[in-house]
Amino acid sequence: MNIKHELIQSHITEMVGKLLEENIVDYSNVAVTNKIIILNEIKKVIADDSLSDFDAVEEIVCILENNNIDCGGRHDF
């Protein structure tokens, strides 16, 4: 990773931390919004009749993992 990227990432992390500590950002609303987005993505996968059951589960696991939701080791193949 280059130094500029690391410095900017560190600065952004600090800024977000301060906003959360000072309750400037309502993280509960952000979490609810993210849940709705994730559920909508999962709904689209389930409604896609072109996918096999295995492929649908694979897509759902990918959606969860892409949103930093750990699916455990059972799916690690």
LINNOR-V916836 format. One record per backbone hydrogen bond with DSSP energy under -1.0 kcal/mol. CO is the residue of the C=O (numbers start at 1). NH is the residue of the N-H. E is the energy in kcal/mol with one decimal. If there is no record, write none. Layout:
co: [CO;CO]
nh: [NH;NH]
e: [E;E]
This chain:
co: [2;3;4;5;6;7;8;9;10;11;12;13;14;15;16;17;18;19;19;20;25;26;27;28;29;30;31;32;33;34;35;36;37;38;39;40;41;42;43;47;48;52;53;54;55;56;57;58;59;60;61;62;64;65;73;75]
nh: [6;7;8;9;10;11;12;13;14;15;16;17;18;19;20;21;22;24;25;23;27;30;31;32;33;34;35;36;37;38;39;40;41;42;43;44;45;46;47;49;51;56;57;58;59;60;61;62;63;64;65;66;69;68;76;77]
e: [-2.1;-2.5;-2.5;-2.6;-2.3;-2.4;-2.7;-2.3;-2.2;-2.5;-2.6;-2.3;-2.3;-2.3;-2.4;-2.4;-2.4;-2.3;-1.1;-1.1;-1.5;-1.7;-2.5;-2.2;-2.4;-2.5;-2.4;-2.2;-2.1;-2.6;-2.8;-2.2;-2.1;-2.4;-2.6;-2.0;-1.6;-2.5;-2.2;-1.1;-1.4;-2.6;-2.5;-2.5;-2.5;-2.4;-2.7;-2.3;-2.3;-2.4;-2.9;-2.7;-2.5;-1.9;-1.5;-1.7]
